[in-house]
Amino acid sequence: MRDVIVRSDETKLGQEIAIGELRLRADHEAADGGNDTGGAPHELLLAALGSCTSMTLPRSSVPLAYR
C-alpha cells in the first residue's frame, strides 16, 4: 500500500492529499466556509466507499449513486 499524506495548505480549510505520486485536494464549499477547491471530506469518503463497493461487486451490477 502507498503512503497517504494529508497536509493543510494556506487556505482556510483546504487540504493537500498525496497517495504515493497521486495528488488530490479536499476542501469545503464556500457556503460552508471553504474555497471549493476540492471534494468535501464526506464526498471523498463516499467516493472511496462507492469505488470499493463497486470493485467488489460483479460487473453486471447496477451503478452506485449516493446523494
Contacts in CASP RR format, 6 or more apart in sequence:
PFRMAT RR
TARGET T0000
AUTHOR 0000-0000-0000
METHOD contacts of the structure
MODEL  1
MRDVIVRSDETKLGQEIAIGELRLRADHEAADGGNDTGGAPHELLLAALG
SCTSMTLPRSSVPLAYR
2 19 0 8 1.000
2 20 0 8 1.000
2 22 0 8 1.000
3 18 0 8 1.000
3 19 0 8 1.000
3 20 0 8 1.000
4 17 0 8 1.000
4 18 0 8 1.000
4 19 0 8 1.000
4 20 0 8 1.000
5 17 0 8 1.000
5 18 0 8 1.000
6 15 0 8 1.000
6 16 0 8 1.000
6 17 0 8 1.000
6 18 0 8 1.000
6 26 0 8 1.000
7 15 0 8 1.000
7 16 0 8 1.000
7 18 0 8 1.000
8 14 0 8 1.000
8 15 0 8 1.000
8 16 0 8 1.000
9 15 0 8 1.000
9 16 0 8 1.000
11 27 0 8 1.000
11 34 0 8 1.000
11 35 0 8 1.000
11 37 0 8 1.000
12 33 0 8 1.000
12 34 0 8 1.000
12 35 0 8 1.000
13 27 0 8 1.000
13 28 0 8 1.000
13 33 0 8 1.000
13 34 0 8 1.000
13 35 0 8 1.000
14 25 0 8 1.000
14 26 0 8 1.000
14 27 0 8 1.000
14 28 0 8 1.000
14 34 0 8 1.000
14 35 0 8 1.000
14 37 0 8 1.000
14 38 0 8 1.000
15 25 0 8 1.000
15 26 0 8 1.000
15 27 0 8 1.000
16 23 0 8 1.000
16 25 0 8 1.000
17 23 0 8 1.000
17 24 0 8 1.000
17 25 0 8 1.000
17 26 0 8 1.000
24 38 0 8 1.000
24 44 0 8 1.000
25 37 0 8 1.000
25 38 0 8 1.000
25 39 0 8 1.000
26 38 0 8 1.000
26 39 0 8 1.000
26 40 0 8 1.000
26 41 0 8 1.000
26 44 0 8 1.000
27 34 0 8 1.000
27 35 0 8 1.000
27 36 0 8 1.000
27 37 0 8 1.000
27 38 0 8 1.000
27 39 0 8 1.000
27 40 0 8 1.000
28 34 0 8 1.000
28 36 0 8 1.000
28 40 0 8 1.000
28 41 0 8 1.000
29 36 0 8 1.000
29 40 0 8 1.000
30 36 0 8 1.000
32 40 0 8 1.000
46 66 0 8 1.000
50 64 0 8 1.000
50 66 0 8 1.000
53 64 0 8 1.000
54 61 0 8 1.000
54 63 0 8 1.000
54 64 0 8 1.000
END
